[in-house]
Amino acid sequence: MKKPIIIVLIAFLIIGLGGMFYYKNVTSHPFKGKEDIVIEIKEGYTFYNVLGELNNKKVIKNPILTKLYVKFNKINPQIIPGEFSISPTLTMDEFIKALEDPNLNQQNANVTIPEGYTIEQIGSTLEEKGILKKEEFIKACKEYKLPDYIATNTEKRYSLEGFLFPDTYRFKKNITGNEVIQLMHKRFLEVINTIEKEKNIDISNDTLENLITKASLIEREVTAKEEKLLVSSVIDNRIKIGMKLQIDATVLYALGEHKEALLYKDLEIQSPYNTYYVQGMPIGAICNPGKDSIEAALFPTSSEYLFYITKDNLNHKFFKTYEEFLNYKDEQ
């Protein structure tokens, strides 16, 4: 009699161990198949809704055991609405982390806006990345309700120019032009606030637009941080003695096109952006400057320089007098 009982017990033990192994296998690696699984998670979805969608796609090994595992372990991840591509090799823990990671949401895309980009360049980048049509972004920029510290002027090409901070953003692909502007302008204000805290200063609304305009000139003229400080001093020195700024980058902005070399007739364009034509600062920013250029505009190096020139297509040489400037040009 003992032998049959032992056999039965062993059988139950084998079945139990087999069941435990199966349960662990199913719940730790819940997916079947070899192809990636694409799932759209809608607003308000719970994890059970997600499992239901996956069950409908027939990609879960055992829906009942998977749901039991979720219930017993009190799993309630903070899932993000969007579209996700899930590898069938993911464990349950990896799957949950994937649903909580906005970087894995295929409805989002990383977009890098380089320092010195204009609003039109930003629009082109957004369109290239499949985020938003350039014309829609431009339209949104023109219609955007301006904050008090940006002066309204019909002669400006884009009043928001300079106030959309260059950075890497995570945009959803159905985002509106207004939402892009809000995110980029919010980042701009964060950077201004950071500068104020780091430098222990207060940038007033009355001076902010002039500061950003100056920073945009610096951004488009030079790239090295040390040279930005010197260009900032040149701008201040010229304004102090009533000398026109004569910055080539403003001519290019006024022309609305890129040219490898400017002609004398280009310098004569009658535009409020052309600093060969207008006295002092242009009517507004000519690009969206980065943090280094804004800081350089605030804290220029003390110098007597009034002129500078490119000496190797990257670095610049600075001069106090026009005679020194001409002599250097003649030697090249």
C-alpha positions as CSV (number, residue, x, y, z in Angstrom):
1,M,0.0,0.0,0.0
2,K,2.9,2.4,0.7
3,K,4.3,2.1,-2.7
4,P,1.3,3.5,-4.6
5,I,1.0,6.3,-2.1
6,I,4.6,7.2,-2.6
7,I,4.1,7.1,-6.4
8,V,1.1,9.4,-6.1
9,L,2.9,11.8,-3.8
10,I,5.9,11.9,-6.2
11,A,3.5,12.5,-9.1
12,F,1.8,15.4,-7.2
13,L,5.3,16.7,-6.4
14,I,6.3,16.5,-10.1
15,I,3.1,18.2,-11.2
16,G,3.5,20.9,-8.5
17,L,7.1,21.6,-9.4
18,G,6.2,21.6,-13.1
19,G,3.3,24.0,-12.4
20,M,5.6,26.3,-10.4
21,F,8.2,26.2,-13.2
22,Y,5.5,26.9,-15.8
23,Y,4.0,29.8,-13.7
24,K,7.5,31.3,-13.2
25,N,8.3,31.0,-16.9
26,V,5.0,32.5,-18.0
27,T,5.1,35.4,-15.6
28,S,8.7,36.2,-16.0
29,H,8.7,36.0,-19.8
30,P,5.0,36.5,-20.6
31,F,5.2,37.0,-24.4
32,K,5.3,34.6,-27.2
33,G,6.4,34.9,-30.8
34,K,9.5,36.4,-32.4
35,E,8.3,39.7,-33.9
36,D,8.2,42.9,-32.0
37,I,4.7,43.8,-30.6
38,V,3.4,47.2,-31.3
39,I,0.7,48.5,-28.9
40,E,-1.1,51.8,-28.6
41,I,-1.8,52.8,-25.1
42,K,-4.6,55.4,-24.9
43,E,-5.2,58.1,-22.3
44,G,-6.6,56.6,-19.1
45,Y,-5.5,53.0,-19.7
46,T,-4.7,50.9,-16.7
47,F,-2.2,48.0,-16.8
48,Y,-5.1,45.6,-17.0
49,N,-6.3,47.4,-20.2
50,V,-2.8,47.0,-21.6
51,L,-2.8,43.3,-20.9
52,G,-6.3,43.1,-22.4
53,E,-5.0,44.7,-25.7
54,L,-2.0,42.2,-25.7
55,N,-4.4,39.3,-25.1
56,N,-6.5,40.4,-28.1
57,K,-3.3,40.3,-30.2
58,K,-2.7,36.8,-28.9
59,V,0.8,37.5,-27.9
60,I,0.6,36.5,-24.2
61,K,1.5,33.0,-23.3
62,N,-1.1,32.7,-20.5
63,P,-3.4,35.7,-19.9
64,I,-4.9,34.2,-16.7
65,L,-1.6,33.5,-15.0
66,T,-0.2,36.9,-16.1
67,K,-3.2,38.7,-14.6
68,L,-2.9,36.7,-11.4
69,Y,0.8,37.6,-11.2
70,V,-0.1,41.3,-11.5
71,K,-2.8,41.0,-8.9
72,F,-0.8,39.1,-6.3
73,N,2.2,41.3,-6.7
74,K,0.0,44.5,-6.6
75,I,1.6,45.8,-9.8
76,N,0.3,49.2,-10.8
77,P,2.9,50.9,-13.1
78,Q,2.6,54.6,-14.1
79,I,2.1,53.8,-17.7
80,I,2.4,56.6,-20.4
81,P,0.0,57.0,-23.2
82,G,1.5,56.5,-26.6
83,E,2.7,53.9,-29.0
84,F,5.3,51.3,-27.9
85,S,7.2,48.6,-29.7
86,I,7.7,45.7,-27.3
87,S,10.3,42.9,-27.8
88,P,8.8,39.4,-27.0
89,T,12.0,38.7,-25.2
90,L,11.3,41.2,-22.5
91,T,10.7,40.1,-18.9
92,M,7.7,41.3,-17.0
93,D,9.8,43.8,-15.1
94,E,11.4,45.1,-18.3
95,F,8.0,45.4,-20.0
96,I,6.7,47.5,-17.1
97,K,9.7,49.8,-17.2
98,A,9.3,50.2,-20.9
99,L,5.7,51.4,-20.4
100,E,7.0,54.0,-17.9
101,D,9.8,55.3,-20.1
102,P,8.7,58.3,-22.3
103,N,11.9,57.8,-24.4
104,L,10.5,54.5,-25.7
105,N,7.2,56.1,-26.8
106,Q,7.3,56.0,-30.6
107,Q,4.8,58.8,-30.8
108,N,7.6,61.0,-29.4
109,A,10.8,62.1,-31.0
110,N,14.0,63.7,-29.8
111,V,14.7,67.0,-31.7
112,T,17.9,69.0,-31.2
113,I,17.7,72.7,-32.0
114,P,21.3,74.0,-32.3
115,E,22.3,77.3,-30.8
116,G,22.0,80.2,-33.2
117,Y,19.1,78.7,-35.2
118,T,16.5,81.1,-36.5
119,I,12.7,80.5,-36.2
120,E,12.7,79.4,-39.9
121,Q,15.5,76.9,-39.3
122,I,13.6,75.6,-36.3
123,G,10.5,75.2,-38.5
124,S,12.5,73.3,-41.1
125,T,14.0,70.9,-38.4
126,L,10.5,70.2,-37.0
127,E,9.3,69.3,-40.5
128,E,12.3,67.1,-41.2
129,K,11.7,65.2,-38.0
130,G,8.0,64.6,-38.9
131,I,6.9,66.7,-35.9
132,L,5.1,69.6,-37.5
133,K,4.9,71.3,-40.8
134,K,7.2,74.3,-41.1
135,E,4.4,76.6,-42.3
136,E,2.2,75.6,-39.3
137,F,5.1,76.5,-36.9
138,I,5.7,79.8,-38.6
139,K,2.0,80.7,-38.5
140,A,1.9,79.8,-34.8
141,C,5.0,82.1,-34.1
142,K,3.3,85.0,-35.9
143,E,0.0,84.5,-34.0
144,Y,1.4,83.7,-30.6
145,K,0.4,86.1,-27.8
146,L,3.6,87.9,-26.8
147,P,4.6,88.4,-23.1
148,D,5.0,92.0,-21.9
149,Y,8.8,91.9,-22.2
150,I,8.7,91.4,-26.0
151,A,7.8,94.6,-27.8
152,T,5.2,94.4,-30.6
153,N,6.5,95.9,-33.9
154,T,5.2,95.2,-37.3
155,E,8.6,95.7,-38.8
156,K,10.0,92.7,-37.0
157,R,10.2,89.5,-39.0
158,Y,9.4,87.3,-36.0
159,S,8.8,88.9,-32.6
160,L,9.6,85.6,-30.9
161,E,13.0,85.4,-32.5
162,G,15.6,84.9,-29.7
163,F,13.1,83.7,-27.1
164,L,12.9,80.0,-28.1
165,F,15.8,78.4,-26.4
166,P,18.0,76.0,-28.4
167,D,18.1,72.6,-26.7
168,T,17.2,68.9,-27.2
169,Y,13.5,68.4,-26.8
170,R,11.2,65.4,-26.7
171,F,8.2,66.3,-28.9
172,K,5.1,64.2,-29.5
173,K,4.4,63.8,-33.2
174,N,1.0,65.4,-33.1
175,I,2.1,68.4,-31.1
176,T,0.8,71.9,-32.2
177,G,2.9,74.9,-33.0
178,N,1.7,76.6,-29.9
179,E,2.8,73.7,-27.7
180,V,6.2,73.7,-29.3
181,I,6.5,77.5,-28.6
182,Q,5.4,77.1,-25.0
183,L,7.9,74.3,-24.3
184,M,10.8,76.2,-25.9
185,H,9.9,79.5,-24.3
186,K,9.5,77.9,-21.0
187,R,13.0,76.5,-21.4
188,F,14.2,80.0,-22.3
189,L,12.8,81.4,-19.0
190,E,14.3,78.6,-17.0
191,V,17.8,79.4,-18.5
192,I,17.3,83.1,-17.7
193,N,16.3,82.2,-14.2
194,T,19.4,80.0,-13.9
195,I,21.7,82.8,-15.0
196,E,20.1,85.2,-12.5
197,K,20.7,82.7,-9.7
198,E,24.3,81.7,-10.8
199,K,25.4,85.3,-11.3
200,N,23.3,86.8,-8.4
201,I,21.7,89.4,-10.7
202,D,18.2,90.5,-11.7
203,I,17.4,90.8,-15.4
204,S,14.5,93.2,-15.7
205,N,11.8,92.9,-18.3
206,D,12.7,96.3,-19.6
207,T,16.2,95.2,-20.5
208,L,15.6,91.5,-21.5
209,E,14.8,92.1,-25.2
210,N,17.8,94.3,-25.8
211,L,20.0,91.7,-24.0
212,I,18.7,88.8,-26.2
213,T,19.1,90.9,-29.4
214,K,22.8,91.5,-28.4
215,A,23.3,87.9,-27.5
216,S,21.9,86.8,-30.9
217,L,24.5,89.0,-32.7
218,I,27.3,87.4,-30.6
219,E,25.9,83.9,-31.3
220,R,26.0,84.3,-35.1
221,E,29.4,86.0,-35.2
222,V,31.6,83.7,-33.2
223,T,31.6,80.2,-31.5
224,A,34.4,80.3,-29.0
225,K,33.3,81.4,-25.5
226,E,36.3,83.7,-25.0
227,E,35.7,85.4,-28.3
228,K,32.0,85.9,-27.5
229,L,33.1,88.0,-24.5
230,L,35.3,90.1,-26.8
231,V,32.6,90.5,-29.5
232,S,30.3,91.7,-26.7
233,S,32.9,94.3,-25.7
234,V,33.2,95.4,-29.4
235,I,29.4,95.9,-29.6
236,D,29.4,98.0,-26.4
237,N,32.5,100.0,-27.4
238,R,31.0,100.9,-30.8
239,I,27.6,101.9,-29.3
240,K,29.4,104.0,-26.7
241,I,31.1,106.2,-29.4
242,G,28.1,106.2,-31.8
243,M,29.7,103.9,-34.3
244,K,27.5,101.6,-36.4
245,L,27.9,98.0,-35.5
246,Q,28.2,96.8,-39.1
247,I,27.8,93.1,-38.3
248,D,27.6,90.9,-41.3
249,A,25.2,88.4,-39.7
250,T,22.6,91.1,-39.5
251,V,22.8,91.7,-43.2
252,L,22.3,88.0,-43.9
253,Y,19.2,88.0,-41.6
254,A,17.9,91.1,-43.4
255,L,18.4,89.4,-46.8
256,G,16.7,86.2,-45.5
257,E,19.2,83.9,-47.2
258,H,22.7,82.5,-46.6
259,K,25.6,83.8,-48.7
260,E,29.2,82.7,-48.6
261,A,30.3,86.3,-49.3
262,L,28.4,89.6,-49.0
263,L,28.5,92.1,-51.8
264,Y,28.7,95.9,-51.2
265,K,25.1,96.2,-52.5
266,D,24.0,93.7,-49.8
267,L,25.4,96.0,-47.1
268,E,23.0,98.8,-48.4
269,I,19.8,96.8,-47.8
270,Q,17.3,99.2,-46.1
271,S,16.2,96.9,-43.3
272,P,15.8,97.6,-39.6
273,Y,17.9,94.5,-39.0
274,N,20.9,95.7,-41.1
275,T,23.4,97.2,-38.7
276,Y,25.3,98.8,-41.7
277,Y,22.0,100.7,-42.3
278,V,20.7,101.4,-38.8
279,Q,22.4,103.0,-35.9
280,G,22.9,100.8,-32.8
281,M,21.1,97.5,-32.3
282,P,18.9,95.9,-34.9
283,I,15.1,96.0,-34.4
284,G,15.2,92.5,-32.8
285,A,17.1,89.3,-32.4
286,I,18.5,87.6,-35.5
287,C,18.6,84.1,-34.0
288,N,18.0,82.1,-30.8
289,P,21.1,82.4,-28.7
290,G,22.5,79.8,-26.2
291,K,23.4,80.4,-22.6
292,D,27.1,81.3,-23.3
293,S,26.1,84.1,-25.6
294,I,23.5,85.5,-23.2
295,E,26.1,85.5,-20.5
296,A,28.6,87.1,-22.8
297,A,26.1,89.8,-23.6
298,L,25.7,90.5,-19.9
299,F,29.4,90.3,-18.9
300,P,31.7,91.4,-21.8
301,T,35.4,91.4,-21.4
302,S,36.7,94.9,-20.7
303,S,38.6,96.0,-23.9
304,E,39.2,98.9,-26.3
305,Y,38.6,96.8,-29.3
306,L,36.4,98.2,-32.1
307,F,37.2,95.7,-35.0
308,Y,37.6,92.0,-35.5
309,I,38.1,89.7,-38.4
310,T,38.2,86.0,-39.1
311,K,41.8,84.7,-39.3
312,D,41.3,81.0,-40.0
313,N,37.5,80.6,-40.8
314,L,36.9,80.0,-37.1
315,N,39.0,82.1,-34.8
316,H,39.1,85.9,-34.8
317,K,41.6,88.6,-34.4
318,F,40.7,91.8,-32.6
319,F,41.9,95.4,-33.2
320,K,41.7,98.8,-31.4
321,T,42.0,100.9,-34.6
322,Y,40.9,100.8,-38.2
323,E,44.5,101.2,-39.3
324,E,45.5,98.0,-37.4
325,F,42.5,96.3,-39.0
326,L,43.5,97.3,-42.5
327,N,47.2,96.5,-42.0
328,Y,46.2,93.0,-40.9
329,K,43.9,92.5,-43.9
330,D,46.6,93.7,-46.3
331,E,49.1,91.2,-44.9
332,Q,46.8,88.3,-45.5
